[in-house]
């Protein structure tokens, strides 16, 4: 075998440098052929803009943020163009790949956002090929096979499947170098502190720490295993010193990763841990877990019809999802052949009482750790879900087995050099035919460019009609990051206008779980006209609506906006989004005090209540305590709860001067002859308050239920045919109240001049649970009595509730006073579901032994 096919060189020579340049050029040409990137127009078109790539807008937004100069290695990550009316906080979601986004953002200032994104994808695959070659040469492999292996590794199906929407994952170029370092640690004397290999290993550790956390994690595991092997091999007296270089390498890569997330660490230390920023559950450890079958089954778009049919059939039959889609785990025919070769060699060595290759142990460890139900799954059973997509480790398996094959092939003695070249070329051709996806067509690029142009033109039209820094509120309200997907799109589709904007300020994009993220959710519980009122008072100049996110495609908003004179609508060419200009207040109010960080210490549900009702810290604490004390009750959204067995203040004669709200928000009181009387055993040995027709309890508090609500009163009356109100919210302003009672022998709801009735009232002196629910649009009522539906009514014209809470009458209108007992009163800030109603009815029926279904 000639010197050109030997593995004798220990360093990368000048000839190797030339080969590396040629390898980079070859991979670039292959990449450009696959993606059909040969013209300036095609390079200015992103390789994907499809809504099915759900993470793509987030990736582009990170590049845009870096382009605008908002990305810092160590400072807080704040995006002023997002998160209106304040700013977007991106400090709760850790990002280790800041170098990647920083370089791409800098490049975007020169060539544009989409061209920079395309170049970043190309660079990832070229770097993978180049450093595979470098790693193989460091391990003394033949340049021919290292060159061929570099093409196979760089042009893997894994890279083409993840492409731009998972760009951080395709920067796997460090994997071959990680393998080199691990082999150096595990073999012979290992790495010594004074050795040049140690300095090289530290550089690899640093650059690996700058990559995706999955790769940093696996490299750290490999280093630990290799270090432990050295310690075991030399005994613990000498072995611990042999393992110290491995410990230093481990510390370096972990420290680098931690340094990249320093802003998140400091931010959460200062402002409290935000457990809602990243949604994880054990289920995804199985769905996205590593499966051996995913390495074998070809993708449904394979060039060989039999393979394509096989892949499509498997995809339809698999119970667990096929990992990350499109299928990323397939390592190709060459990868499977190399894996089989490794298994055969290992088996033979074991049979001959020889140690199997180090590659076997690394592959086995990947499966032991990352396979579904493996060590990562066991860790996840304790609630640690950080590494949910271990299917990504398939690229490390491909790397390891390819490097094994390259090194073994380098030992083959071909009679003539050209036979080695021909064999390498043949294998590369098979691999490209097998793993490269169908070529991108010109028609596909044109369609993508059209979608991009629609969004660009749409955004430019909005900017032309609005002043600089105008705020745009985006509907539907979607959590960020990893919120619910908009139908027909993804969870990050609201980023689309941000890519093209120069001076607009959008509402979407701040980390969920912090106070600025909560108010939009509370806002959307209001009627449509109230939503617009609030937005204009906050200073929003436009409403951006994604039709796919609303059941009526935005028809209700269009109707209400036209009624208000806001009929200037700007449409997107695709027809999925539109924008309507608002009439912002010249003196807008601030939604949130940015220093109000204490709500983030509560659960998501409680934070929503805080935002909806503008609670104080003390009120939130009382609400949480109430929930903990009553697990049998529905307490989500319970904002008023009077019950006669708690919180009743009475004088020596049993007259009640105050009734304390068990939800911790509002109390009602009375004095003199108008005080009701406490009855210790009113029903089933449970107490109640007795009202004689001229007694009542009240306050001037503002309960603030201006959207859907549920009112509940448990009591009896000797005269159900008379008009009487058990609970009244508001004062005596027409249509600005909510009342529940009986009118002329029927269950009734009153809006003070806007009334509705349900079914028949209960019999005289019979304790009953009466309930009314009102929808968020304030026009649909459902009545319930004794646990059974008791009527349905429609109404219109209700206004915001005025201040005032009264139990036992309508204020300043004595003709509707309650006559009888009231044992319990509850108000929820939303329309209860059938499941919630069933739970509450069961609780009340059991407590008072009421005859109800």
C-alpha positions in Angstrom: 0.0 0.0 0.0 1.5 3.4 -0.9 2.3 6.1 1.4 -0.8 8.0 0.3 -3.0 5.2 1.7 -1.0 4.6 4.9 -1.9 5.9 8.4 1.6 6.9 9.4 1.2 10.7 9.6 0.5 11.9 13.1 -0.2 15.6 12.3 -2.3 17.3 9.8 0.2 18.1 7.0 0.0 20.7 4.3 -1.3 18.1 2.0 -4.0 17.3 4.5 -4.9 21.0 4.6 -5.4 21.0 0.8 -7.5 17.8 1.1 -9.6 19.6 3.8 -10.3 22.5 1.4 -11.2 20.1 -1.4 -13.5 18.2 1.1 -15.2 21.4 2.1 -15.7 22.4 -1.6 -17.2 18.9 -2.4 -19.6 19.0 0.5 -20.6 22.5 -0.5 -21.4 21.4 -4.0 -23.4 18.5 -2.8 -25.3 20.7 -0.3 -26.1 23.3 -3.0 -27.3 20.5 -5.3 -29.6 19.1 -2.7 -31.1 22.4 -1.8 -30.8 23.9 -5.3 -29.0 27.0 -4.1 -27.3 28.3 -7.2 -28.8 31.8 -7.6 -28.8 34.9 -5.4 -32.6 34.7 -5.2 -32.5 31.1 -3.9 -29.9 32.1 -1.3 -32.2 34.9 -0.1 -35.0 32.3 0.4 -34.7 30.2 3.5 -34.3 26.5 2.9 -37.6 26.1 4.8 -40.4 28.4 5.8 -43.0 25.7 6.3 -45.4 25.9 9.3 -44.9 22.2 9.9 -41.3 23.0 11.1 -42.7 24.3 14.4 -39.4 25.5 15.9 -38.3 27.3 12.8 -39.7 30.8 13.7 -38.0 30.6 17.1 -34.7 29.8 15.5 -35.0 32.7 13.0 -36.1 35.0 15.9 -33.0 34.2 17.8 -30.9 35.0 14.7 -32.9 38.2 14.3 -32.4 39.1 17.9 -28.7 38.6 17.5 -28.7 40.6 14.2 -30.3 43.6 16.1 -27.6 43.4 18.7 -29.6 42.1 21.7 -27.6 38.9 22.2 -25.0 39.0 24.9 -22.8 36.2 26.1 -23.1 37.2 29.8 -25.7 40.0 30.1 -29.5 39.5 30.5 -31.2 38.6 27.2 -33.9 41.3 26.5 -35.7 41.8 23.2 -37.3 45.3 23.2 -39.2 44.7 19.9 -41.2 41.9 21.5 -43.3 41.4 24.7 -45.2 44.7 24.3 -46.0 46.9 26.2 -42.8 46.1 28.1 -40.2 43.9 26.5 -39.4 40.2 26.0 -37.5 38.5 28.7 -35.5 35.6 27.3 -33.6 34.7 30.5 -35.6 31.8 31.8 -34.8 29.6 28.8 -31.1 28.6 28.8 -29.2 28.8 25.5 -25.7 27.4 25.2 -25.3 28.0 21.5 -24.8 31.8 21.8 -21.7 31.7 19.7 -23.6 30.2 16.8 -26.4 32.7 17.0 -24.0 35.6 17.5 -22.0 34.8 14.4 -25.1 34.2 12.3 -26.6 37.5 13.5 -23.4 39.3 12.6 -23.5 37.7 9.2 -27.2 38.6 8.8 -26.2 42.3 8.9 -24.1 41.7 5.8 -26.1 39.3 3.7 -29.6 39.3 5.2 -31.3 37.1 7.7 -32.4 34.2 5.5 -29.1 34.0 3.5 -27.2 34.0 6.8 -29.5 31.2 8.1 -28.8 29.2 4.9 -25.1 29.7 5.3 -25.2 28.6 8.9 -26.8 25.3 7.8 -24.2 24.8 5.1 -21.4 25.5 7.5 -22.7 23.0 10.0 -22.6 20.1 7.5 -19.3 21.2 6.0 -17.7 21.5 9.5 -19.0 18.0 10.4 -17.3 16.6 7.3 -14.0 18.5 7.9 -13.6 17.6 11.5 -14.5 14.0 10.9 -11.6 13.9 8.5 -9.3 15.7 11.0 -10.3 13.3 13.8 -9.7 10.2 11.6 -6.3 11.5 10.6 -5.4 12.2 14.3 -6.1 8.5 14.9 -3.8 7.6 11.9 -6.5 6.6 9.4 -5.9 6.7 5.7 -6.8 10.1 4.1 -8.8 8.4 1.4 -11.2 6.7 3.9 -11.2 9.7 6.2 -12.2 11.9 3.2 -15.0 9.5 2.2 -16.2 9.1 5.8 -16.3 12.9 6.1 -18.7 13.2 3.2 -20.9 10.4 4.6 -20.9 12.0 8.1 -21.5 15.6 6.9 -24.2 14.6 4.5 -26.1 12.4 7.0 -29.8 12.0 7.0 -29.7 13.4 10.5 -28.5 16.7 9.2 -30.9 17.0 6.4 -33.9 16.0 8.6 -33.1 18.6 11.3 -31.8 21.3 8.9 -32.7 24.9 9.8 -35.5 24.4 12.3 -33.1 22.4 14.6 -29.9 24.2 13.5 -28.3 23.8 17.0 -28.7 20.0 16.7 -26.9 19.8 13.3 -23.8 21.5 14.8 -22.5 18.0 15.7 -19.0 18.6 14.2 -17.5 18.2 17.7 -18.6 14.5 17.9 -15.5 13.0 16.1 -13.2 15.1 18.1 -15.0 14.1 21.3 -14.3 10.5 20.3 -10.6 11.2 19.8 -10.3 12.7 23.3 -12.2 9.8 24.9 -10.0 7.2 23.2 -6.9 9.1 24.3 -8.1 9.2 27.9 -9.1 5.5 27.9 -6.0 4.0 26.2 -2.6 3.3 27.5 -1.2 5.9 29.9 -4.1 8.2 29.0 -3.7 11.9 28.7 -1.0 13.6 30.8 -1.2 17.2 31.9 2.1 18.1 30.1 1.0 16.4 27.0 -0.1 18.4 23.9 -3.0 16.1 23.8 -4.3 17.6 27.0 -4.3 21.1 25.6 -6.1 19.8 22.5 -8.6 18.0 24.7 -9.3 21.2 26.6 -10.0 23.0 23.4 -12.4 20.3 22.4 -14.1 20.5 25.8 -14.6 24.2 25.4 -16.0 24.0 21.9 -18.3 21.1 22.9 -19.6 23.2 25.8 -20.6 25.8 23.3 -22.7 23.4 21.4 -26.1 21.8 22.0 -26.4 20.6 25.6 -27.2 17.1 24.5 -23.7 16.8 23.0 -22.0 18.4 26.0 -23.9 15.9 28.3 -22.8 12.8 26.3 -19.2 14.0 26.0 -19.2 14.5 29.8 -20.5 11.0 30.3 -17.9 9.5 28.0 -15.1 11.4 29.8 -16.4 10.1 33.1 -16.4 6.5 31.9 -12.9 6.8 30.4 -11.6 8.4 33.6 -13.1 5.7 35.7 -11.5 3.1 33.4 -8.1 4.6 33.9 -8.7 4.7 37.7 -9.7 1.0 37.7 -6.9 -0.1 35.4 -4.1 1.3 37.6 -5.7 0.8 40.9 -7.0 3.5 43.1 -3.6 4.4 44.6 -2.2 5.4 41.3 -5.4 5.5 39.3 -6.8 8.6 40.8 -3.9 10.7 39.5 -4.4 9.1 36.1 -8.0 10.2 36.1 -7.2 13.8 37.1 -6.7 15.0 33.5 -10.1 13.5 32.6 -11.6 15.4 35.6 -10.1 18.6 34.3 -11.5 18.0 30.8 -14.9 17.3 32.3 -14.8 20.4 34.5 -13.8 22.5 31.5 -16.7 21.4 29.2 -19.3 21.7 32.1 -17.9 25.1 33.1 -18.2 26.3 29.5 -21.8 25.2 29.2 -22.6 26.9 32.6 -20.9 30.1 31.5 -23.1 30.2 28.4 -26.2 30.0 30.6 -24.9 32.4 33.2 -27.6 34.9 32.4 -30.3 32.3 33.2 -28.6 31.2 36.4 -28.2 34.7 37.7 -31.6 35.9 36.6 -33.4 33.0 38.3 -31.2 33.4 41.4 -32.2 37.1 41.7 -35.8 36.9 40.6 -36.8 33.4 41.6 -37.0 30.1 39.8 -39.5 30.0 37.0 -40.7 26.5 36.7 -43.1 27.3 33.9 -40.6 28.5 31.3 -39.8 25.0 30.1 -42.7 22.5 29.8 -41.5 18.9 30.2 -43.1 15.6 31.1 -42.0 12.0 31.3 -44.1 11.1 28.2 -41.7 12.9 25.9 -38.8 10.8 27.2 -40.4 7.8 25.6 -41.8 9.6 22.5 -38.4 11.2 21.7 -36.3 8.5 23.3 -33.6 6.6 21.3 -35.0 3.4 19.7 -32.8 0.9 17.8 -35.6 0.5 15.2 -35.3 4.2 14.3 -31.7 3.6 13.3 -32.8 0.9 10.8 -36.1 1.9 9.3 -35.6 4.1 6.2 -37.5 7.4 5.8 -40.8 7.4 3.8 -39.2 9.6 1.1 -36.4 7.1 0.3 -35.4 6.8 -3.3 -35.9 3.0 -3.3 -39.7 2.4 -3.4 -39.5 -0.7 -1.3 -37.6 1.2 1.5 -40.0 4.2 1.2 -43.0 1.8 1.6 -41.3 0.1 4.5 -40.7 3.4 6.3 -44.2 4.7 5.6 -45.8 1.5 6.9 -43.8 1.5 10.1 -44.6 5.1 10.7 -48.3 4.3 10.5 -48.0 1.3 12.8 -45.6 2.5 15.5 -47.3 3.2 18.8 -44.6 5.6 20.0 -43.9 8.5 17.6 -40.9 8.0 15.2 -38.7 10.2 17.3 -38.3 13.7 16.0 -40.0 14.3 12.7 -39.1 14.2 9.9 -37.3 10.9 10.8 -33.9 11.8 12.0 -32.6 8.5 13.5 -31.8 6.6 10.3 -28.0 6.0 10.0 -28.1 4.7 6.5 -26.9 1.5 4.9 -23.2 2.3 5.4 -23.9 3.2 9.1 -25.7 -0.1 9.6 -23.0 -2.0 7.8 -20.4 -0.4 10.1 -22.4 -1.1 13.2 -22.7 -4.8 12.1 -19.0 -4.9 11.4 -18.3 -3.5 14.9 -20.6 -6.2 16.4 -18.9 -9.0 14.6 -15.4 -7.9 15.5 -16.4 -7.4 19.1 -18.0 -10.8 19.3 -14.9 -12.5 17.9 -12.7 -10.7 20.4 -14.9 -11.7 23.3 -14.8 -15.3 22.0 -11.0 -15.1 22.0 -10.9 -13.6 25.5 -9.7 -10.3 24.1 -11.0 -6.8 25.0 -13.6 -5.6 22.5 -13.0 -2.2 20.8 -13.7 1.0 22.7 -16.3 1.9 20.1 -18.5 -1.0 21.3 -18.5 0.2 24.9 -19.4 3.7 23.8 -22.3 2.5 21.6 -23.5 0.2 24.3 -23.4 3.1 26.8 -25.5 5.3 24.5 -28.2 2.6 24.3 -28.0 1.9 28.0 -28.4 5.6 28.8 -30.6 6.9 26.0 -32.8 4.1 24.8 -36.5 4.2 25.8 -36.7 2.9 29.4 -33.0 3.3 29.9 -31.0 5.3 32.5 -32.3 8.6 31.2 -35.9 7.3 31.6 -35.2 6.2 35.2 -33.8 9.7 36.0 -36.9 11.1 34.3 -39.1 9.1 36.7 -37.9 11.4 39.4 -39.0 14.5 37.5 -35.8 15.4 35.7 -36.7 15.7 32.1 -33.8 17.8 30.7 -32.7 15.3 28.0 -36.0 14.2 26.6 -34.9 13.7 22.9 -32.2 11.1 23.3 -32.9 10.0 19.7 -30.4 12.8 18.9 -27.6 10.5 20.1 -28.1 8.5 16.9 -25.6 10.9 15.3 -23.0 9.9 17.9 -23.6 6.3 17.1 -23.1 7.0 13.4 -20.0 8.9 14.1 -18.5 6.1 16.3 -19.3 3.3 13.9 -18.1 5.3 10.8 -14.8 6.1 12.5 -14.4 2.4 13.4 -15.0 1.4 9.8 -12.6 4.1 8.5 -9.9 2.9 10.7 -10.4 -0.8 9.8 -10.6 0.0 6.1 -7.3 2.0 6.4 -5.7 -1.3 7.3 -6.9 -3.0 4.1 -4.0 -3.5 1.7 -5.3 -2.7 -1.8 -3.0 -3.9 -4.6 -3.5 -0.6 -6.5 -4.3 2.9 -5.2 -7.1 3.4 -7.7 -8.9 0.4 -6.3 -9.1 2.1 -2.9 -10.2 5.3 -4.6 -12.9 3.5 -6.6 -14.1 1.6 -3.5 -14.3 4.8 -1.5 -16.1 6.6 -4.3 -18.6 3.7 -4.6 -19.4 3.7 -0.9 -19.8 7.5 -0.9 -22.2 7.2 -3.9 -24.2 4.5 -2.1 -24.4 6.7 1.0 -25.6 9.8 -0.9 -28.2 7.8 -2.8 -29.4 6.3 0.5 -29.4 9.2 2.9 -29.8 12.4 0.9 -33.5 13.4 0.7 -35.2 14.2 -2.6 -33.7 17.3 -4.3 -35.4 20.6 -3.7 -37.1 21.8 -6.9 -37.2 25.2 -8.3 -41.0 25.2 -7.9 -40.5 24.6 -4.1 -38.1 27.5 -3.8 -40.6 29.8 -5.7 -43.4 28.7 -3.4 -41.3 29.4 -0.3 -40.1 32.8 -1.7 -43.8 33.7 -2.3 -44.7 32.9 1.4 -41.8 35.0 2.5 -42.8 37.9 0.2 -46.4 37.8 1.6 -45.2 38.2 5.2 -42.6 40.9 4.2 -45.2 42.9 2.2 -47.8 42.5 5.0 -45.4 43.8 7.6 -44.2 46.7 5.5 -47.8 47.8 4.9 -48.4 47.8 8.7 -45.2 49.8 9.3 -46.2 52.4 6.7 -49.5 53.0 8.5 -48.1 53.1 12.1 -45.7 55.5 13.8 -42.3 54.3 15.0 -42.4 51.9 18.0 -46.1 51.4 17.7 -47.4 48.4 19.6 -49.2 45.5 18.0 -51.2 43.0 20.0 -51.2 39.5 18.6 -54.2 37.1 18.8 -54.6 34.3 19.8 -52.5 34.7 23.0 -49.9 32.0 22.9 -47.4 31.1 25.6 -43.7 31.4 24.9 -41.6 29.2 24.7 -43.2 25.8 23.9 -46.7 27.1 24.0 -49.7 25.6 22.3 -49.6 25.5 18.5 -51.9 27.6 16.5 -54.0 25.3 14.3 -52.4 24.9 10.9 -49.2 26.3 12.2 -46.9 26.2 15.2 -46.4 27.8 18.6 -44.0 30.4 17.2 -45.9 31.7 14.2 -46.4 35.1 15.8 -42.7 35.7 15.2 -43.3 36.0 11.4 -43.8 39.8 11.2 -40.8 40.3 13.5 -38.4 39.0 10.9 -39.3 41.9 8.6 -40.1 44.7 11.0 -37.8 47.7 11.6 -39.7 49.7 14.3 -42.8 47.8 15.4 -43.3 46.4 18.9 -45.1 43.1 19.1 -46.9 41.6 22.2 -45.7 38.0 21.7 -42.4 36.5 22.8 -41.7 37.0 26.5 -41.0 34.0 28.7 -44.1 32.5 30.3 -44.3 32.2 34.0 -43.4 35.9 34.8 -45.8 38.7 35.5 -45.6 40.4 32.0 -46.8 37.1 30.4 -50.0 36.8 32.5 -52.0 39.8 31.6 -52.8 38.8 28.0 -54.4 35.6 29.2 -56.5 37.5 31.7 -57.4 40.1 29.0 -58.8 37.4 26.7 -61.4 36.3 29.2 -63.2 39.7 28.7 -65.9 40.4 26.1 -64.5 41.5 22.7 -65.3 45.2 23.1 -63.7 45.2 26.6 -60.5 43.6 25.1 -60.3 46.4 22.6 -60.9 49.0 25.3 -58.1 47.7 27.4 -55.7 47.4 24.5 -56.3 51.0 23.4 -55.9 52.2 27.0 -52.5 50.5 27.1 -51.5 52.3 23.9 -51.7 49.4 21.4 -52.0 50.8 17.8 -53.0 47.6 16.0 -54.5 44.2 16.4 -52.8 41.3 14.6 -55.0 38.3 14.3 -54.1 34.8 13.0 -57.4 33.5 11.7 -56.4 29.9 12.3 -56.2 30.5 16.0 -59.9 31.5 16.4 -62.9 29.3 15.9 -64.7 32.1 14.0 -61.6 33.1 12.0 -61.7 36.5 13.7 -65.3 37.4 12.6 -66.3 38.7 16.0 -63.3 41.0 16.3 -64.0 42.3 12.8 -67.6 43.0 13.6 -66.9 44.8 16.9 -64.0 46.8 15.4 -66.2 48.0 12.5 -68.8 49.1 15.1 -66.1 51.2 16.8 -65.0 52.8 13.5 -61.8 50.6 13.2 -62.4 49.3 9.7 -58.9 49.7 8.2 -57.8 46.1 7.7 -54.5 44.9 6.2 -54.5 41.4 4.9 -51.6 39.0 4.4 -51.3 37.5 0.9 -51.7 34.0 2.2 -54.9 35.0 3.9 -54.1 33.5 7.3 -53.4 36.7 9.2 -54.7 40.3 9.1 -54.2 43.5 11.0 -56.7 46.2 12.1 -55.6 49.6 13.2 -56.8 50.7 16.6 -57.2 54.1 18.3 -54.6 54.1 21.0 -54.9 56.3 24.0 -52.7 59.4 23.9 -51.9 58.8 27.6 -51.5 55.0 27.8 -51.4 53.2 31.2 -48.8 50.6 32.0 -50.1 47.1 32.3 -47.5 45.9 34.8 -44.9 47.4 37.1 -41.8 45.6 35.9 -40.5 45.4 39.5 -43.6 43.3 40.5 -41.7 40.0 40.4 -43.3 38.3 43.4 -46.2 36.7 41.4 -43.7 34.3 39.7 -43.3 32.4 42.9 -46.9 31.1 42.6 -48.4 28.4 40.4 -49.5 29.2 36.9 -53.2 29.1 37.9 -52.6 31.4 40.8 -50.6 33.8 38.7 -53.5 34.0 36.3 -55.8 35.0 39.2 -53.3 37.6 40.4 -53.3 39.2 37.0 -57.0 39.0 36.5 -57.9 40.5 39.9 -54.8 42.6 40.6 -54.3 40.9 43.9 -51.7 41.8 46.5 -49.2 39.3 47.8 -51.3 38.9 51.0 -54.5 38.1 48.9 -52.5 35.5 46.8 -51.3 33.9 50.0 -54.8 33.7 51.4 -56.0 32.1 48.1 -53.3 29.5 48.2 -54.0 28.7 51.8 -57.7 28.3 51.0 -56.9 25.9 48.2 -54.7 23.8 50.4 -57.3 23.7 53.1 -60.1 22.5 50.8 -58.8 19.8 48.4 -62.4 18.4 48.1 -63.6 21.7 46.5 -63.2 23.3 43.2 -61.0 26.3 44.2 -59.5 27.4 40.8 -61.1 30.8 40.2 -63.0 30.9 43.5 -62.9 34.5 44.4 -65.7 34.8 47.0 -66.7 32.2 49.5 -69.0 32.8 52.5 -70.0 29.8 54.6 -71.8 29.9 57.9 -69.5 27.3 59.6 -66.5 29.7 59.4 -65.7 33.4 59.5 -69.0 34.5 61.2 -68.7 37.3 63.7 -71.7 37.6 66.1 -72.7 39.4 69.2 -74.1 38.0 72.4 -77.6 37.7 70.9 -76.4 35.8 67.8 -76.7 38.8 65.5 -74.1 38.7 62.7 -71.9 41.8 62.3 -69.5 40.4 59.7 -69.1 37.4 57.4 -65.5 36.8 56.4 -64.7 35.6 52.9 -62.9 32.3 53.0 -61.2 33.1 49.7 -59.5 35.9 51.4 -60.7 38.8 49.2 -63.9 40.4 50.4 -65.9 40.7 53.7 -69.4 41.8 54.2 -70.7 43.4 57.4 -73.7 45.1 59.1 -74.8 46.8 62.3 -77.9 47.5 64.3 -81.3 46.0 63.5 -80.3 45.0 59.9 -77.9 42.3 61.2 -79.0 38.7 60.3 -79.2 36.1 63.0 -76.9 33.1 63.3 -78.7 29.7 63.4 -76.5 26.9 64.7 -78.5 24.0 63.3 -80.3 25.2 60.3 -79.9 22.1 58.1 -78.4 18.7 58.9 -76.7 20.2 62.0 -75.0 22.8 59.7 -75.3 26.5 60.6 -76.8 29.2 58.4 -77.6 32.9 58.6 -81.3 33.8 58.9 -82.6 36.9 57.1 -86.1 38.2 58.1 -86.7 40.3 55.0 -85.1 43.5 56.4 -81.7 42.2 57.2 -78.6 42.0 55.0 -74.8 42.1 54.9 -72.8 44.3 52.5 -69.6 46.0 51.4 -68.5 48.5 48.8 -65.7 46.3 47.4 -65.2 45.9 43.7 -65.3 42.2 42.8 -64.3 42.8 39.2 -66.0 39.9 37.5 -66.4 41.5 34.1 -66.3 38.3 32.0 -67.8 34.9 32.6 -68.7 33.9 36.2 -70.6 31.5 38.3 -72.8 32.4 41.3 -74.0 29.9 43.9 -76.3 30.3 46.9 -77.3 27.5 49.3 -80.4 28.4 51.3 -84.1 28.1 51.8 -87.1 30.5 51.9 -90.7 30.1 53.1 -91.9 32.2 50.2 -90.2 31.1 46.9 -93.0 32.8 44.9 -91.9 36.3 46.0 -89.2 38.3 44.4 -86.0 38.0 46.5 -82.2 38.2 45.9 -79.7 36.0 47.9 -76.6 37.5 46.4 -76.0 40.8 44.6 -72.8 42.0 43.0 -72.7 45.8 42.1 -74.8 48.7 43.2 -77.9 50.2 41.6 -76.6 51.2 38.2 -78.7 49.7 35.4 -77.2 46.7 33.6 -74.0 46.9 35.7 -74.9 44.3 38.3 -75.3 40.5 38.8 -77.9 39.1 41.1 -79.2 35.6 41.9 -82.5 34.7 43.5 -86.1 34.0 42.8 -88.7 36.0 40.8 -92.4 35.0 40.9 -91.7 31.3 41.7 -88.8 31.0 39.2 -85.1 30.9 39.6 -83.8 34.3 38.4 -80.8 36.3 37.4 -80.9 40.1 37.5 -78.6 42.6 35.8 -80.8 45.5 37.3 -83.0 46.3 34.4 -81.8 43.3 32.4 -83.2 40.1 33.9 -83.6 36.5 33.0 -85.4 33.5 34.6 -84.9 29.8 34.6 -87.1 26.9 35.9 -89.3 26.7 38.9 -88.0 27.7 42.3 -87.9 25.0 45.0 -90.7 24.3 47.5 -91.1 26.4 50.6 -88.6 25.9 53.4 -86.5 23.4 51.3 -82.8 23.9 51.4 -81.4 23.9 47.8 -78.3 24.7 45.9 -79.1 27.2 43.2 -76.5 28.1 40.5 -76.2 30.4 37.6 -73.4 30.5 35.1 -72.7 33.4 32.7 -70.4 33.0 29.6 -67.5 35.4 28.9 -69.5 37.2 26.2 -72.1 38.1 28.9 -75.0 36.9 26.8 -75.7 33.2 27.7 -77.0 32.0 31.1 -77.5 28.5 32.5 -79.5 27.8 35.6 -79.1 24.8 37.9 -81.1 23.8 41.0 -80.6 20.8 43.3 -77.8 19.6 41.0 -80.0 19.6 37.9 -80.1 21.9 34.9 -83.0 24.3 35.5 -83.2 26.5 32.4 -81.3 28.4 29.8 -81.6 32.0 28.8 -80.0 34.6 26.4 -79.6 38.2 27.2 -77.6 41.3 26.0 -76.6 44.6 27.3 -74.8 43.7 30.5 -72.1 46.1 31.5 -69.0 45.9 33.8 -69.9 45.1 37.4 -69.9 48.2 39.6 -68.6 48.2 43.2 -70.6 46.5 45.9 -71.2 43.0 47.3 -74.5 42.4 49.1 -75.9 39.2 50.7 -79.7 39.3 51.3 -81.0 42.1 49.1 -80.6 44.6 46.3 -79.0 47.8 47.7 -81.4 50.6 48.0 -84.3 48.4 46.9 -86.0 46.8 49.8 -88.7 45.1 47.8 -86.3 42.2 46.9 -84.9 41.3 50.3 -84.2 37.7 51.2 -86.5 35.9 53.5 -85.1 32.7 54.9 -81.7 31.1 55.6 -78.4 31.2 53.6 -75.7 28.7 54.5 -73.2 29.2 51.8 -72.3 31.7 49.0 -69.7 31.1 46.2 -68.6 33.2 43.2 -66.2 31.9 40.6 -64.5 34.2 38.0 -65.4 31.9 35.1 -68.2 29.8 33.7 -67.8 26.4 35.4 -67.6 23.3 33.3 -69.9 20.4 33.8 -67.2 18.5 35.6 -66.6 21.4 38.0 -70.3 21.8 38.6 -70.7 18.1 39.4 -67.8 18.3 41.9 -69.3 21.4 43.6 -72.8 19.9 43.7 -71.5 16.7 45.2 -69.6 18.7 47.9 -72.6 20.8 48.9 -75.1 17.9 48.7 -72.9 15.7 51.0 -72.4 18.6 53.4 -76.0 19.6 53.8 -77.6 16.3 52.8 -79.5 17.9 50.0 -81.8 15.9 47.7 -80.2 16.5 44.3 -78.8 14.7 41.4 
